[in-house]
Amino acid sequence: MKTIDEQLEDALARVKHLEADAQAGSTLLSEAAKQSDDLKAQIVALTKEKETLTLASGELTEQRDQLAHDLATAKQSLTSAATAADELTKAKEQLSDLTAEVEKLKADAKTAERIAAERYGAASPQPLPVTSRGDTKASELVTKFKAITDPKEQTAFWRGLTAEQRTLILTAQSTTTAMSNTLTHVKDIKVAQNALQPWMAGLLPLRAFSTNFSPEPADKLDTVRVPVVGAPSQSSEFAGSYTANADSTVSVIPVQLNKHKFKTVHVTAREASETALNVLETLVGSAVKQLAQDVLQDIFSAITADPYGAPGIPALAASAFDYKKVLAIREACSLAKMPVSDRNLVLDGAYFTNLLGDEIVAKSFMAPIAQPGVIEAQIRRLAGFDIFETTILPENGEKLVGFAAHPSGLAVAMRYLEPVAEYDEAGAVTDPETGLTFGYLRYTETQSNRIFVTVECLYGYKQALADGIKRIVKP
């Protein structure tokens, strides 16, 4: 049997062994805890990475779907383009057929004219005797007229005749084909139609006045009656008859067509053949635009103190023109008993531009009017006025920079000046809605191989009601 000392040593040895085991177990637990934390961190990182990959996968799926949709749209567009190309080809073929048909009709017409001439004396070796439709005097006038080959000289000769002489010529020629007021050649129709848009745009401010526009033929100094509508009188108390104190707010003003402006352009055969762009079409479009500006500026020259009186508001610079000044003009119109409806405001470009920057006007540029207001710098309606900007307003010696107008303030008439000379092509070009009309003449100078086109406007204007216009002037 072991002694007590030996047993104590054994016990101490076991205690040390147990302590060593406990220390080792604690170390293992610490390492296990650390590994557990690392694993948790890895799990969190993997979870985040999984979420990121899931989002990326969703975006890639959306992009794939969008690309598939775009590809389908592109295929459909290509199909539509191919269809449009086929339709364009067919349209060109139809245009060629129509052109050929027109040329054939012209050839037939010339043949008919030649046959008629041979039968009725124009090409006969002996002239036919004068019939009851004319006399020797008319025959002489027709002969002189036809002997003139220059269109300008023909026109001058015609306008130098008396009314009786013109009647004799027209009566003598009544058996021939009358001159048409419309264009017939396909190319001329295309050139004229393309020029019609700048013509209408240039004369848009004429909506502020009373007008009578028509493609009806007329001569210079003819008179056109323009209806002018003013403010009605007060109502009456009924006294047994509805006809008592009757009046009419529509008066008619005779306007003489004493204004005739024209613009001529030309191209050579080489210019027409060596340039891909339709040179004549471009030149005529520019000429019509300039003609519209010149006509409008001339009409604006009638806006003067006599008879329209003092300016509607005190003279001011462009930098001072704002929304409050527009209200002041409105007040001046109301004090003059100008009808509230159909009011217009025509402004010089500088005054219009300053009005665009006015705080109240700028805040009004919201949908659906933001696009024309901000992008196109347009103010279509403001304070009860239709607004028109112009850069060609003449000062008229009175520092004019704008005016408010009702249609009753000025009467304007426009007609087609039918030429009496023979041209390759001549006719009226008209907007069917407004009646705005300009004349189109095409003729050829064979000596220089040049093609000329003249655009012209026959018009007139007359001041009407003095209270129909309120002027705006600068200092």
Secondary structure, 3 states (H helix, E strand, C coil): CCCHHHHHHHHHHHHHHHHHHHHHHHHHHHHHHHHHHHHHHHHHHHHHHHHHHHHHHHHHHHHHHHHHHHHHHHHHHHHHHHHHHHHHHHHHHHHHHHHHHHHHHHHHHHHHHHHHHHHHCCCCCCCCCCCCCCCHHHHHHHHHHHHCCCHHHHHHHHHCCCHHHHHHHHHHCCCCCCCCCCCCCHHHHHHHHHHHHHHHHHCHHHHHCEEEEEEEEECCCCEEEEEEECCCCCCCCCCCCCCCCCCCCEEEEEEECCEEEEEEEEEEHHHHHHCCCCHHHHHHHHHHHHHHHHHHHHHHCCCCHHHHCCCCCCCCCHHHCCHHHHHHHHHHHHHCCCCCCCCEEEEEHHHHHHHHCCHHHHHCCCCCCHHHHHHCCCCCEECCEEEEEECCCCCCCCCEEEEEECHHHEEEEEEEECCCCCCCEEEEEECCCCCCEEEEEEEEECCCCEEEEEEEEEEEEEECCHHHEEEEECC
